[in-house]
């Protein structure tokens, strides 16, 4: 009887750790940009990992089907985004909260009022 009770609990205990990212990995995703309430646009973007280290993911990004040269981007190993604020690197956006588990929720908000010039 204990085994019958314990088995369903194992199904709920599953989680998904951060995937192992390596150079050459590639996919297409849809990015949604909101400018103001009810004003947004979506673009299909191609992402290609150039290389990954224990602390960062270096990847290229371009709109799917575009002939433009892709931009090169650096993210944290958990896909977080950093900005230099007053001389210090600060995580401003973390789109994933690993490990992922059933019914886990988190908010992703990102506002950059006055970005530093690069």
LOVEX-691230 format. One record per residue (C-alpha): residue in three letters; x, y, z. Coordinates in steps of 0.05 Angstrom, whole numbers, plus 5000, padded with zeros to 4 digits. Layout:
! residues N
+------+------+------+------+
: type :    x :    y :    z :
+------+------+------+------+
:  ala :    X :    Y :    Z :
...
+------+------+------+------+
This chain:
! residues 118
+------+------+------+------+
: type :    x :    y :    z :
+------+------+------+------+
:  unk : 5000 : 5000 : 5000 :
:  unk : 5057 : 5049 : 5016 :
:  unk : 5087 : 5038 : 4947 :
:  unk : 5020 : 5054 : 4914 :
:  unk : 5017 : 5119 : 4953 :
:  unk : 5090 : 5138 : 4940 :
:  unk : 5090 : 5128 : 4865 :
:  unk : 5045 : 5186 : 4847 :
:  unk : 5087 : 5232 : 4890 :
:  unk : 5149 : 5215 : 4848 :
:  unk : 5114 : 5242 : 4786 :
:  unk : 5104 : 5309 : 4820 :
:  unk : 5177 : 5312 : 4845 :
:  unk : 5205 : 5318 : 4774 :
:  unk : 5245 : 5380 : 4757 :
:  unk : 5285 : 5405 : 4698 :
:  unk : 5354 : 5433 : 4712 :
:  unk : 5385 : 5485 : 4666 :
:  unk : 5402 : 5451 : 4600 :
:  unk : 5475 : 5439 : 4581 :
:  unk : 5490 : 5493 : 4530 :
:  unk : 5547 : 5484 : 4481 :
:  unk : 5575 : 5519 : 4421 :
:  unk : 5536 : 5505 : 4358 :
:  unk : 5468 : 5498 : 4393 :
:  unk : 5417 : 5537 : 4354 :
:  unk : 5342 : 5550 : 4353 :
:  unk : 5289 : 5599 : 4331 :
:  unk : 5244 : 5633 : 4382 :
:  unk : 5192 : 5688 : 4382 :
:  unk : 5209 : 5751 : 4421 :
:  unk : 5154 : 5798 : 4443 :
:  unk : 5171 : 5871 : 4457 :
:  unk : 5121 : 5914 : 4494 :
:  unk : 5130 : 5989 : 4484 :
:  unk : 5068 : 6009 : 4524 :
:  unk : 5003 : 5976 : 4544 :
:  unk : 4971 : 5948 : 4481 :
:  unk : 5031 : 5968 : 4438 :
:  unk : 5077 : 5910 : 4423 :
:  unk : 5112 : 5873 : 4367 :
:  unk : 5137 : 5802 : 4357 :
:  unk : 5198 : 5779 : 4318 :
:  unk : 5222 : 5708 : 4302 :
:  unk : 5295 : 5707 : 4323 :
:  unk : 5351 : 5658 : 4308 :
:  unk : 5397 : 5643 : 4366 :
:  unk : 5464 : 5608 : 4357 :
:  unk : 5510 : 5593 : 4415 :
:  unk : 5581 : 5613 : 4398 :
:  unk : 5612 : 5585 : 4462 :
:  unk : 5593 : 5573 : 4535 :
:  unk : 5634 : 5579 : 4598 :
:  unk : 5614 : 5561 : 4669 :
:  unk : 5592 : 5633 : 4681 :
:  unk : 5569 : 5659 : 4613 :
:  unk : 5536 : 5642 : 4547 :
:  unk : 5562 : 5678 : 4485 :
:  unk : 5513 : 5676 : 4427 :
:  unk : 5492 : 5709 : 4363 :
:  unk : 5422 : 5736 : 4351 :
:  unk : 5387 : 5758 : 4287 :
:  unk : 5317 : 5762 : 4261 :
:  unk : 5299 : 5698 : 4224 :
:  unk : 5307 : 5705 : 4149 :
:  unk : 5346 : 5770 : 4155 :
:  unk : 5408 : 5780 : 4113 :
:  unk : 5437 : 5828 : 4166 :
:  unk : 5498 : 5808 : 4206 :
:  unk : 5476 : 5778 : 4272 :
:  unk : 5491 : 5815 : 4337 :
:  unk : 5534 : 5781 : 4389 :
:  unk : 5506 : 5778 : 4459 :
:  unk : 5532 : 5755 : 4527 :
:  unk : 5485 : 5725 : 4579 :
:  unk : 5497 : 5694 : 4647 :
:  unk : 5500 : 5618 : 4649 :
:  unk : 5426 : 5619 : 4671 :
:  unk : 5408 : 5666 : 4612 :
:  unk : 5407 : 5726 : 4659 :
:  unk : 5422 : 5795 : 4631 :
:  unk : 5470 : 5843 : 4664 :
:  unk : 5478 : 5918 : 4656 :
:  unk : 5532 : 5963 : 4683 :
:  unk : 5499 : 6010 : 4733 :
:  unk : 5544 : 6062 : 4765 :
:  unk : 5606 : 6021 : 4750 :
:  unk : 5579 : 5954 : 4776 :
:  unk : 5550 : 5896 : 4737 :
:  unk : 5478 : 5884 : 4760 :
:  unk : 5430 : 5829 : 4738 :
:  unk : 5371 : 5866 : 4709 :
:  unk : 5332 : 5807 : 4680 :
:  unk : 5330 : 5732 : 4694 :
:  unk : 5282 : 5699 : 4644 :
:  unk : 5287 : 5629 : 4674 :
:  unk : 5285 : 5604 : 4745 :
:  unk : 5320 : 5537 : 4744 :
:  unk : 5306 : 5483 : 4763 :
:  unk : 5239 : 5484 : 4728 :
:  unk : 5185 : 5445 : 4764 :
:  unk : 5111 : 5432 : 4750 :
:  unk : 5067 : 5492 : 4767 :
:  unk : 5128 : 5535 : 4784 :
:  unk : 5116 : 5608 : 4767 :
:  unk : 5160 : 5670 : 4766 :
:  unk : 5154 : 5740 : 4739 :
:  unk : 5199 : 5768 : 4685 :
:  unk : 5200 : 5843 : 4682 :
:  unk : 5251 : 5887 : 4647 :
:  unk : 5252 : 5962 : 4642 :
:  unk : 5312 : 6002 : 4622 :
:  unk : 5295 : 6075 : 4627 :
:  unk : 5364 : 6104 : 4613 :
:  unk : 5411 : 6051 : 4585 :
:  unk : 5486 : 6063 : 4585 :
:  unk : 5514 : 6077 : 4516 :
:  unk : 5557 : 6019 : 4491 :
+------+------+------+------+
